[in-house]
Amino acid sequence: MRKLIVAAIIAACAIGPISARADERPILVQQAMPAPSAGFDRNKAMAIGAGIVIGATAGSVLSLRGAIVVGAVAGGLIGAWWYGDRSEYATLEPRKE
């Protein structure tokens, strides 16, 4: 089993240089600087912080190693998602009748 894993790692490392070749010269494009955000949103920080605390508390109930850290990360992500500004959704204009 160990020999198979070592052979797979060596094969995976050898594929990269063989398949990587430059057919065309890359074109450099200067991108515009992103607009600065409106600033620090305290309410979003509170939502993420509350998610971290609630997730860590829920993770401490489990007897698994690292459950508190996993719970805190998951709680922070859920808090950020819950408070999110939903800017990824396009708003539709009302129909013209």
N, C-alpha and C positions, 0 to 999 in steps of 0.2 A: 504494500500500500504506500509506503514511504517513497519507494522508487518511482511509483506512478505519479505521485504529487510532484516530486522533484523534476521528473521528465516534463510534466505539464507546465511547470513554471519556466523551465528552460525554453520550451517551445513557444510559450507566450512572449517571453523576452526576445526571442529571435525573430518573431513575426514583425515587430515594430520597425526595426531598421530596414527590413526587406520591403515592406509595403509603403514606407514613407519615402517618397521621392518628390522633387519639385518639378512639375511639368511646366508650370507657368510662373512668372514672377508675380509675387503678391502685389496688389494695388493698395497703397496706403490712402486711407480716407480720413480726413480730419472731421471728427464728430463734434457737434456743438456741445458746449458744457451744459449739464443738466441744470434746470432752474432750481435755485435754493428753496428748500421747504419753508413753510410758513414759520417754523420755529418748533420749540419743544412743547409737546402736548401733554400737560400734566394728567389729564383725565385718562389718556391712553396708557401712560406710565402706571397710573393707579390700577387700571384694569389688568395690566400684565402682572403687576406686583401681587394683586389679590389672587390672580390665577396661580401664581407660583406658590403662594402660601397655602391656598386650598389644595393644590396638587400635592405639595409636600406632606400636608397633613393626611391626605387620603393615601399617599404612598407609605406613610409610616405605619398604617394599619396592617399592611402586608408584611410578611416575615421574610421576603426575598431580599437578597443582598443588592443594594443599589436601587431599591424601589422608591426611596425618597427622592433621589436625583431624577429618576425617570418621571415620577409624578410631578416634580417641580417644573421640569422642562415641558411636559405635556400641558400642565396648567398654564404656563406662560404662553405657549402657542395658542391654546384655546382662548385665553384672555385677549391676546392680540387679534385673533380672528373675530371674536365676539364684538370687540370695539371697533374693528376695522372700518375704514371710511367708504368701503364698497366702490372705490373709484374704478374697479375693473369692469363694472357693468355699465353698458351704454344706456343712456336714457332715450326713450322713444318720444318723438314729437306726437302730439295728438293728431288724429285724422282730420283732414280738411274735407268738410262735406258741402 
